[in-house]
Amino acid sequence: MIGLAGGLSSFTSAAASTMTGMISDSACGSSHAKMIEGHKEAKMTERDCTLACVKAGGKFVFVSGGKVYNITNQNLAALTEHAGETVSLTGDVNGDSVTVSKVATSGKKK
């Protein structure tokens, strides 16, 4: 029984964190440069690119400190509202995934 209890305590639970980073998409990840360059005629912004990639089947992701986090609650309205923006995001982080509870602008729009 002690072995089982010790084994269970080694699992890490989600931890609420607040991070600064960008709401992006799974196709582009940390950089929209290649996609924007490939569609010069469209004159896309990072926001346009993120929304187009999500509409085409990609998922919203959060990029912070060089790491790309998968967002578990994709239907959160704030993701669409702040797509392509640098934001302050609060959520429960579990490995490379985050369940977003709050998104606030950081004043840096791209």
C-alpha positions in Angstrom: 0.0 0.0 0.0 2.9 2.4 0.7 4.3 1.8 -2.7 1.0 2.7 -4.3 0.6 5.9 -2.3 4.2 6.9 -3.1 3.6 6.2 -6.8 0.4 8.3 -6.9 2.1 11.2 -5.2 4.6 11.4 -8.0 2.0 12.5 -10.4 1.9 16.3 -10.9 -1.4 18.0 -11.0 -2.3 21.0 -13.0 -0.9 24.2 -11.5 -2.5 27.7 -12.1 0.0 30.1 -13.7 0.0 33.5 -15.3 2.3 33.9 -18.3 2.9 36.5 -21.0 3.0 35.3 -24.6 1.1 35.1 -27.9 -2.2 33.4 -28.9 -1.1 31.6 -32.0 -2.2 28.5 -34.0 -0.9 24.9 -34.2 0.1 25.3 -37.9 2.4 28.3 -37.3 3.4 27.9 -33.7 5.9 30.5 -32.6 6.3 32.2 -36.0 3.8 33.3 -38.6 6.6 34.6 -40.9 6.7 31.7 -43.3 2.9 31.7 -43.8 2.6 35.5 -44.1 5.5 35.5 -46.6 3.7 32.8 -48.6 0.6 34.9 -48.8 2.0 38.4 -49.5 -0.9 39.4 -51.7 -3.3 38.9 -48.8 -1.3 41.4 -46.6 -2.0 39.2 -43.5 -1.3 40.2 -40.0 -0.4 37.7 -37.3 -4.1 37.9 -36.2 -5.3 37.2 -39.7 -2.9 34.3 -40.0 -4.0 32.8 -36.7 -7.7 33.0 -37.5 -7.2 31.7 -41.0 -5.2 28.7 -39.7 -7.8 27.9 -37.0 -10.6 28.2 -39.6 -8.7 25.8 -41.8 -8.6 23.2 -39.0 -5.7 24.2 -36.8 -6.0 24.7 -33.1 -5.3 27.7 -30.9 -2.0 27.5 -29.0 -0.2 29.7 -26.5 3.5 30.6 -27.1 5.5 31.8 -24.1 9.2 31.7 -23.3 9.9 29.7 -26.5 7.5 27.0 -25.5 4.2 26.2 -27.4 1.3 25.1 -25.1 -1.7 23.3 -26.5 -4.9 25.0 -25.3 -7.5 22.5 -24.0 -10.5 24.8 -24.0 -10.6 25.8 -27.7 -14.1 27.4 -27.6 -13.1 30.2 -25.2 -14.2 33.4 -26.9 -11.1 35.3 -25.6 -8.9 33.2 -27.9 -10.6 34.5 -31.1 -10.8 38.0 -29.6 -7.0 38.1 -28.9 -5.7 35.9 -31.7 -2.2 36.9 -32.8 -1.8 39.3 -29.8 0.6 39.3 -27.0 -1.4 38.7 -23.8 -1.2 37.8 -20.2 -2.8 34.4 -19.9 -3.9 32.7 -16.7 -4.7 29.0 -16.7 -4.0 25.5 -15.3 -0.7 24.2 -16.9 -0.3 20.5 -17.1 2.9 19.6 -19.1 2.6 21.1 -22.5 -1.1 21.9 -22.2 -3.0 24.8 -20.6 -6.7 25.2 -19.7 -7.2 28.9 -20.0 -9.2 30.7 -17.3 -8.4 34.4 -18.2 -6.8 36.3 -21.0 -5.9 40.0 -20.7 -4.2 42.3 -23.1 -0.7 43.3 -22.4 -0.8 46.4 -24.6 1.3 44.8 -27.4 -0.7 44.3 -30.5 0.9 42.9 -33.7 
